Amino acid sequence: MTSVSSAALTNAMRYQQMRMQADLVKATKESSTGRVADVGLALGARTAQSVTFSRDLDRLNGIVDSNGLISARLSATQTSLGQLSAAAQSLLSSLTSASSGDGANSITQSSGNSTLQQLTSILNTSVNGEYLFAGTNTDVKPINDFSAAGSSAKAAFDASFVARFGFTPADPAAANITAAQMDSFITNDVQPQFFGAGWQANWSNATDQQIVSRIALNENTPTSTSANQDGIRKLAMAATIVSSLMSSNISKAAKDTLISRSTTMVGEALSGIGQVQSQTGIIQKRVSDATDRMKTQVDLFERHILDLEGVDPAEAATRVANLTQHIENSFALTARLQQLSLLKYLT
Amino acid sequence: MSLSTALNIAQSALLATSRQTAVVSRNVADADNPNYSRRIAVVTSTAPGARSVDIQRATDDLLFRQNLSALSAYSGQNALYSGMDRLGLSVNGVDNASSPSTAIANLQKALQLYATSPSNQNIGSTVIDAAKQVVRSLNDGSKAIQDFRTQTDGEIGTAVNDLNSLLGQFQDANRAVISGTRSGTDVSDALDQRDALLKKISDYIPVSTFTRGDNDMVVNTADGTTLFETIPRSVTFTPSSGYAAGAAGNAVYIDNVPISAGSGGNTTASGKLAGMLQLRDGVAATMQSQLDETARGLITAFAETAPSMPNATGLFTWPGAPGVPPSGALINGLASTISVNAAMDPSAGGSPTVLRDGGANGAAYVANTSGGASYSTLLVAYGDKLDKPMSFDPAAGISVTSSVSDYAANSIGWFQGVRQQASTAADAKEALAQRTADALSNATGVNVDQEMSLMLDLEHTYQASARMMKTVDDMLAALLSAVG
């Protein structure tokens, strides 16, 4: 004989109702957020995946942001290099006119002087409080001003002239300097000041070491340039020679040598700067490629996370509707069952 | 046969009916009591016309046992699941917001930004702040776990006291059953009470029972330890006042035999006690080990290196500094003692530039030898090291080789994996407990409608018997008046 106890009959719906109400709470939350109500319970051990995806997503976004900073630095560098190149170009044209005998010495000299000043000011550009051409030593001006009072670079240059010839360029005796002597002076005395120990001692505070940055999860690259690049040194040397010696009492022959050496050097400087420009361009491209790549990854990760944690909003809404309906039915049934009693008929 | 015999029979019928009615009314009164078993009044005819009423109690041993074991299983599973819910929330926070994994991710982000602008002191301080968050997450998590263990330990103590008092009550109920059975009185109420106590006991510990002569019951635990035999066996437990990482908790002894803790997400624990033991010494202790291993991984990843010098602690340090913890071996309690190196902490008089340049352990460890303010190589290297695989102690229960940031994420995965199993199993076991309780109630409970229809029958019997008496009375009266 199957029997049903009154307690079981009245309690029959209670447990189900409790479960359905708990489910309704979950379904409502899922329907409103579009994500599973409890990621841990829904994914179990796979929660680690979702955590890792979210973390990598955050990191990628962080790198995309920091790449923005790097790009700003690189494009400022690129602009500065363009300006340097223009300054070199104008020095070159005044040297060219000087070599053809057109320009007055003083004009050529002042052209050298202004190139030197431009060079100093461009190289000392800073972005976000960091000097662009300082290598890693970004809190110190990379180039010392040659024309400033007490400039050690100027003192060294002047001293080397006196040491070589025994008199200053302004001395009338300077008119006797031969082309060969001038050539030897430039090669043996001036060049070490720019390509030897003298550069780091008197001219530059920049380091050869560059800033290395992470531009993608697994990609590092140097993202700065240094004032110690050969092209820049050559430009500085040519401009220094022109600005220091052109308006002196030096002989025409020596000046011709000086002009031709400087012209060659500026030409080399231009190609050196061009090289740095193209290197910088390559890095710019790498950074922007990396950023694009990461943005694609970000989209992909977002989709993965959605796959893992997302719920179909239509399905969630249907579930809410179904559960509400079921609970209502269950209430109605409970009420009916309570009515169902023999006692009503016993009078 | 005589009229007086008929009168006697009717009288006996009235008596039997009234006793049956008493049983019906008792049944109806206790219809809603889940621990009440339906009484059945069995009428037997002895001598011709004489009737006696025996009261029997509806029982179903098989269903009762099933219900007890389902109750134990659900109780153990539920203790595990609800405990894990609390534990996960207090260690990892809502949506893992305060988990070490999240804190490490933020540290990585801050490090990335600092590596991009190494000369910016403010960003450097952000890295130190993020590192402090990591440390706080580990310290707080570690404390939360040990607090949780202490709390659970206290709950186990309370449960043991409850169990002892239940066993005491069980002794009284059992005695009442035995003496009632011996003197031949109705022991149904005492049996009800004893069964109800058994249900309560099985909430704490799984039981198996057998009944000896005189209805004397012996209660064993499911694995055979005697829990009650004539007198209750003592359940003993010494609570600890506090817990440290790696410290094992005290066992619960029944009759000097320790209760074994449950294992697994769909736990083998049956009964609240085994479930709580599993929480205290299994889940919570493993979670602590994972935090300790995460802490060790961080200290190792940020260690300062220098040629021909031993590795020394960098951004993260511990009481054993300047040495770095040995590779691949768990150090209990490391997560509670890890801290940010004061040499790099601006609020402790240090500077984040030490992180950028190296040298927290002396000039030999300085990596930025030229002193440039935008030296980023070391910062980038730290970021790489966070992603570099290292070996972890297998005792902590998850991936032996992974990067420290993945390890922290896997720790969450491990926990949620166990929690998911526990949740699914709790649902299933709850349904089984509910189902067996229903079945038991159907088999032994009261159906009011049935009792009411029985009542109608009894009413008719009573009316018929009364009418019979009236008729006999009339007949006797007619006889007497004829005689008179």
Interface residues (C-beta under 8 A of the other chain):
Chain A: T2 S3 V4 S5 S6 A7 A8 L9 N11 A12 Y15 V39 G40 L41 A42 L43 G44 A45 R46 T47 A48 Q49 V51 T52 S54 R55 D58 R59 G62 I63 D65 S66 L69 I70 N128 G129 E130 A134 G135 T136 N137 T138 D139 V140 T207 Q209 I211 V212 S213 R214 L217 N220 S224 S341 L342 L343 L346
Chain B: A31 D32 P34 R38 G88 D95 N96 S99 S101 T102 I104 A105 N106 Q108 K109 Q112 L113 A115 T116 S117 P118 S119 N120 N368 S370 G371 G372 A373 S374 Y375 S376 T377 V380 G383 D387 S405 D406 A409 N410 I412 G413 W414 F415 Q416 G417 R419 Q420 Q421 S423 Q434 D438 S441 N442 A443 T444 G445 V446 N447 V448 D449 Q450 M452 S453 L456
